[in-house]
Structures are given as C-alpha cells and as structure tokens.
Amino acid sequence: MWVLPSLMNYPLRRIPRLCSWCKKFHRAFSSASVTEDKYHGVTVDLNTSPSLTSEDFKQILSDSLQKWRGEGKTAVWIRVPILLSHLIPEAANQGFQFHHAEYSQSLLKLWLDESREDLTPQFATHQVGVSGMVIREDTRQVLAVQDRNSRFNLWKFPGGLSNLEEDICDTAVREVFEETGIEAEFQSVLALRQQHRQPGAFGRSDIFIVCRLRPLTFDLKPCSREIKACQWMHIADMQKQSNFSDFTNRLTSMAIYGVQHGFQDLDITYEEMKSVYKGLRYKLYHRPIPVNGPTN
C-alpha cells in the first residue's frame, strides 16, 4: 500500500481515532498499486485511485519519496491515467519528468540514486520499418512502387513501419499486400539499414529491414491513398532508371546477383527458438550454418 509511513501496515479499523483528513488520506491511497522491480525501483499505478485530489497526492508523494530515499530505492515510476492528469504538475514540482505517454496514460519517472548516473533507458529510441522486395525469378521482374505522399519522385519497394508485436516477416507481407494487392510469401532478410536524424522519424533513430518475398499472386491492385504508381519492372532495367535512390540501386544489384547465381549467398533466414522466459518463443535471424561447419 502507498500510505504515510506512520500508517504503514495499520488497517483503518485499528486506528479508530484518526482525524477526518487522515481517514480520507488512508482511503484514497490504500487502493494504489505499488510494486518493486528487480532494479530496486518502485512503480506506483494510479489507475486504481480515481478519486485522488491534488492536495492529497502532493502530501503522500512527498512523504513516500522521503521513505523510499531512506530505503535506498533507485527510481520511482508513476503511471498516471489521462483522467488524473491534474496530478502531473504536483509530481513535476517534486522532480518527476515524463518518460513516455501512450493512449490513455502517461508514465512519470524520478531517479533517486544520487550515487550514480541515471541508468534508465529512453523510451522508443528507434522505429522499425520493413520493405518487401517481391521478386519473380521466372520473369526476372521485381515489384516497384512510387509513394503518393513522398516529396521524392522515386521508385522503391513497398514497405512501412512494423506494428507492436508483429514479426518483421509478417510486416513485409502485410505492407506489400496493403500497398499493391499482391499476396506474397517471406523468403529471407536481405539487408538492414540504420539511419539517424531522418526527417519524419519523430526524433527517433531508424532501422529499416529489407525482406525478399516470393509472389503468390500477380495482378496489381495498388492502394490509391498511398501509391501513385505500381508495376512489375524487369530487374536489369531498374538500374538504368534515374529516379532510384542509391539504397534501391544497391538492393537491385543484390536481386540481379540472386537471380543469376542464387540467393544462398545473400539470404538471412530465421529459426524459431524457445525463450528463457516461460511460454515465450522468438525468431533468431542468421546466415545458414555450413553443413560441415560447427554445430555449437
């Protein structure tokens, strides 16, 4: 329970002579969810305290911070639902800053351990984009699009940002279908681009992953909201075009090599593995291990 130190471990029924303010104070905070993490930090969830007033919050926060500093806690996190946003100025006055905000709540943070620097990571340091290079090996064609909303009139491969909890292979397949109407199957990862200070990345660093896909359908049905032009292009003709970026040209060179010599020297594939965390699995992407190479 998140209560005054003097009230800790004493239920209200055992303190019959509490003044009316103390009773109100105890009731307001007895329902707040407080947990301690493995880094010796404290998280307070105010979602369970909908009736909290600014004055009560100010007092309890001040007393609790004093207690937690005495206990050597490293940091304090407060989850604040949007309907309790009036409490944020009180937390700010006591040193809290925003860590991040999503949907209907924000997360505030205060680093307490003055003996060392703040070790907590920033929120969402990167965004992850995924592109699908759809290659028709029989006709040596690749699927190319022009983005309707881009200031650059360049041909590129369809793609977009990966959603939360979405595998990159699924992102590539989804984005290709949404933008062009082509159903495709994931084959491998071909390349990864890392870029910083990219305009339009909301101040985050950018990681962009290029996947090789095999088409399952061939009739183009481009999304009119996103795509200005869409077509199957012969790979050999792509590098002759002037409206391709260096990035796309390099990927096209990889596609030409793969069509001519096979993609076995280029493909990065995955295997699904069991996580150390119970009930979870993950995909490990790597180059294939040679048949006669080490296995451990």
C-alpha positions, -999 to 999 in steps of 0.1 A, spaced: 0 0 0 11 35 -7 4 53 25 21 75 51 50 57 68 32 62 101 2 44 88 21 16 71 8 -19 80 -21 -5 101 -56 -11 87 -80 18 92 -102 -2 116 -73 -5 140 -68 33 142 -103 45 155 -91 80 165 -78 91 131 -88 127 122 -112 131 93 -83 142 70 -62 111 79 -92 88 72 -97 104 38 -59 101 32 -58 64 40 -89 56 19 -75 75 -11 -42 56 -12 -49 22 2 -60 11 -33 -30 24 -52 -10 -4 -68 27 -3 -58 53 -28 -70 90 -31 -67 111 -42 -97 144 -62 -98 164 -30 -101 151 -18 -67 128 7 -82 92 14 -73 62 17 -96 30 33 -85 -1 27 -106 -27 54 -101 -53 37 -123 -68 22 -91 -71 56 -74 -97 75 -94 -107 99 -66 -73 113 -58 -71 150 -53 -40 172 -60 -36 182 -23 -37 146 -11 -13 135 -39 11 162 -31 14 152 6 15 115 1 41 118 -27 64 139 -6 62 116 24 66 85 2 97 99 -15 113 106 18 106 70 28 119 55 -4 151 75 -4 157 62 31 152 27 19 177 32 -9 153 28 -38 168 37 -72 139 52 -90 102 59 -88 77 54 -117 41 67 -116 15 56 -141 -10 84 -145 -43 78 -163 -54 106 -185 -83 115 -163 -59 121 -134 -36 144 -154 -43 172 -129 -18 154 -106 11 157 -130 21 193 -120 24 182 -84 47 153 -94 67 177 -116 72 201 -87 88 172 -68 112 164 -96 94 139 -118 97 140 -156 78 124 -184 93 91 -196 66 85 -222 29 87 -228 7 62 -248 -30 62 -254 -48 69 -221 -19 71 -197 15 86 -191 45 73 -172 65 97 -150 99 89 -136 122 102 -109 158 89 -105 166 87 -67 201 71 -66 224 102 -64 255 80 -61 254 71 -98 241 84 -131 205 77 -143 207 43 -159 171 41 -172 168 37 -210 149 62 -231 116 52 -244 114 40 -281 148 50 -292 142 35 -327 114 30 -351 115 -2 -373 105 -2 -409 103 -32 -432 103 -34 -470 93 -63 -492 113 -69 -523 90 -92 -543 110 -110 -570 96 -130 -599 126 -152 -606 109 -168 -637 105 -134 -655 133 -116 -636 109 -89 -625 106 -71 -592 76 -52 -578 82 -14 -576 60 15 -564 60 53 -562 48 67 -529 20 93 -534 28 111 -501 66 114 -506 83 146 -518 107 124 -537 95 111 -571 114 78 -567 107 42 -574 111 20 -544 100 -13 -529 67 -14 -509 70 -12 -471 62 6 -439 65 6 -401 63 -26 -382 35 -28 -356 39 -37 -320 44 -75 -315 45 -80 -353 73 -101 -367 93 -84 -395 85 -111 -420 48 -105 -413 52 -68 -417 68 -72 -451 40 -95 -463 13 -71 -449 28 -39 -463 32 -54 -498 -5 -66 -498 -18 -33 -484 1 -12 -509 -1 -33 -541 -27 -60 -536 0 -87 -542 -1 -117 -519 35 -129 -511 55 -153 -490 85 -145 -469 118 -160 -481 146 -142 -463 161 -110 -449 185 -94 -474 197 -62 -458 194 -38 -429 198 0 -429 204 21 -398 199 58 -401 198 87 -376 181 121 -377 159 110 -405 131 136 -412 98 121 -404 111 96 -379 96 116 -349 130 123 -335 139 85 -333 167 66 -349 155 45 -378 161 8 -386 149 -4 -420 149 -41 -429 146 -54 -464 130 -88 -469 129 -110 -500 94 -122 -509 80 -147 -534 48 -136 -551 17 -158 -548 -5 -135 -570 4 -112 -598 -25 -88 -606 -17 -53 -593 -43 -36 -571 -25 -6 -557 -39 15 -528 -49 48 -543 -44 66 -509 -7 56 -506 6 46 -541 9 69 -571 23 42 -594 29 5 -592 44 -20 -617 64 -51 -623 98 -39 -635 125 -60 -652 154 -61 -628 180 -53 -655 161 -22 -665 158 -8 -630 194 3 -627 191 23 -659 165 45 -644 175 79 -630 147 81 -603 161 54 -580 180 61 -547 214 47 -540 197 24 -515 173 10 -541 201 6 -566 222 -14 -542 193 -37 -534 186 -41 -571 223 -53 -575 216 -79 -549 184 -90 -567 204 -93 -600 231 -114 -583 205 -136 -567 185 -143 -599 217 -151 -618 236 -171 -591 210 -180 -565 203 -163 -532 221 -187 -510 250 -163 -506 227 -134 -497 198 -149 -476 195 -144 -439 168 -167 -426 154 -175 -392 147 -203 -369 122 -202 -341 137 -209 -307 125 -213 -271 130 -183 -249 144 -184 -214 112 -167 -204 85 -194 -198 60 -198 -225 77 -174 -250 95 -181 -283 115 -159 -306 129 -158 -341 167 -159 -345 178 -145 -379 212 -156 -392 231 -169 -422 228 -207 -427 254 -227 -409 276 -247 -434 267 -284 -435 302 -294 -424 307 -265 -400 305 -264 -362 271 -270 -346 277 -255 -312 
